Amino acid sequence: MEISDRELIDIADPTSVFARVTPEQKLRLVEALQAKGHVVAMTGDGVNDAPALKRADIGVAMGITGTDVAKEAADMVLTDDNFASIEAAVEEGRGIFDNVTKFIVWTLPTNLGEGLVILAAIFAGVTLPILPVQILWINMTTAVLLGLMLAFEPKEPGIMTRPPRDPKMPILTGVLIWRLFIVGLLLLVGAFGLFEWKLMTGAPIAEARTVAVNVFLMVGLFYLFNCRSLTQSVFRLGFFSNPLLFGGVMIMLILQLMFTYLPAMNLMFHSAPIGFGDWGRILAVSVIASLVVGVEKWLRRGSVEKRSVQPETFNR
């Protein structure tokens, strides 16, 4: 019985297995699934598989038994002819996408907070809490020593139990954008508030600005641990599972102490030594910001876990 393209679209979506399929029917199945909005991967090794391999979103040819025509038509070549490698590739891709998202979610609030602090000072008609050279210092040290370490974050447990990501979905979802604004506002309140408080106590402008800069650095450091997972607690991941991150943190802390207390750095970046009380207030703001993000993640975690699916195993 001949099935129309319209009927095939309705049949292909809920069906798991098709047997004794001709090359022409493979091509029609690929097109039918794509018409339903699916991202379709196609594996093949023969000359007749080439049209379907070419049409699929991801064509995978066999490296050992595959023909040259199939390899040319495919996007990828499975060098070991082992379907388990496809699962490993999907897992690796999800891990890379996760880490890129984590870096974006971590770095944007710092930039947002800097912009909000500058705008607040301009609209309030007060002295700028941070100078351009200090903004450069914040961005340089945090991006290299903190943000870059997220690229080495190991894959999270259960990464393959997640449902497939909608290709039309943006990297930054509404939940993540909301989180960015929360952290950005906390940076505004913490940095601008402590800066103005220092000035009210009669402290020099350089000292007040140093406090503001350290708020950005320390909040960014604490928030970095929140960003090691977009949904889970850092304690659930394993606190020391990314040793490179701790190396970056230690180097950043040393550089920040030099920024604050080394005379040459004070002259270069218009900073000044600050007291233990100032460090206590800076740490308090940082801990509060980290707790707010942690509570927000905890409140949303249940809905994410309910949408998880069981992993599929690819065997040959």
PyMOL commands that set and color helices and strands:
alter all, ss='L'
color gray80, all
select helices_A, chain A and resi 5-12+23-35+47-55+68-73+84-124+132-145+147-152+159-161+174-200+205-226+234-237+243-261+263-269+276-306
alter helices_A, ss='H'
color red, helices_A
select strands_A, chain A and resi 41-44+58-62+76-78
alter strands_A, ss='S'
color yellow, strands_A
deselect
rebuild
show_as cartoon
